[in-house]
Amino acid sequence: MGNCWKARKSGDSKKYEEEDIPTLRPDGIQLPCDDFITGLQKGVEDDIWILGQEFLISIYKEWAIFRSWETQERVKTLCSKDGIVACGGKSIEIFNENGNSIGKLLGHERPVNALALSNNLAISGSGDWSLRLWDLNSQQEIDKNIINWNVITSVKWVPQEPLVIQTSEDLRLRIWDLRERKILRSSVISVGDNFATCCDVKGDYIVTGHRGFDSQGCEAKIWDRRKNEELKTLKGHEQAVESVKFIGDTIFSCGKDGKINQFRLDGDLIDTWTNPLPKPLVSMELYKSGILIANIDPKVMYFTINPLFKAL
């Protein structure tokens, strides 16, 4: 771990209480330590958001931390929904927003790259080539699917439907049908020459962000999941795209080139913000009426949208 404040022990776990935590600094949002940022997530309440940093999870209320705790494993991916915080390492540690451990999902043989929650279910993907479905109540694996040489990069539940979107390094976009609590293939789409690193879904449309470099292949793409076809290619990044989000009638993307791009659904570039220093952006999350963005420093920034403006 990097430099963090001294933890207060609570039983066998380490927790940080509000009075221990510095919360403000002149140049923006105070982070608890200088570890790499592994994820940003919305909390159960509108003013709550969650920060993942390697072995540390922090709960923020607006711009101040009021709770942090350490994880047993290095966090590679973070997901939160309905007051549940899931941290993907080699196993998946489950907490509530108070930092109390709820359980652990065991089965993956390599670290978890992708994780999503829906009601009492979790879906996870890993470098072990497996996609796994879990019951959060019993903390048991329900089903799994293995495709050789298929390193999974992202997963996303389709809202209000028993479907999961999955991207992977085998240059495929897959839609899985889980209505029988089984991982059943619905659609497979070829994404082109550069694999997708991230995805989001809204209604009948999917957006993917892609790995590339020197302005080649580092783009976002819009897909129609009814027809299993690409609708638009969104250009504007010079390095790999790390996160994509549908926000209203637009799409936001951020990437390793330090850029945030806002696109219309017809593919037109509306707005761009570029980091004055070429610091790669690594994570993005909706928060209130704007977006939180994390970079490699590590640093978390808050942007308003329409227009895109760095507010903090």
Secondary structure, DSSP 8 states (H G I E B T S, - for coil): ---B---EEETTEEEEEGGG---EETTEE--SB-S-EEEEEE-SSTTEEEEEETTEEEEEETTEEEEEEE-SS---EEEEETTEEEEESSSEEEEETTS-EEEEE---SS-EEEEEEETTEEEEEETTSEEEEEETTTTEEEEEEE-TT--EEEEEE-TTSSEEEEEETTSEEEEEE-TTSS-EEEEEEE--SS-EEEEEEETTEEEEEE--BTTBS--EEEEETTTTEEEEEE---SS-EEEEEEETTEEEEEETTSEEEEEETTS-EEEEEE-SS---EEEEEEETTEEEEEETTTEEEEEETTTTEE--
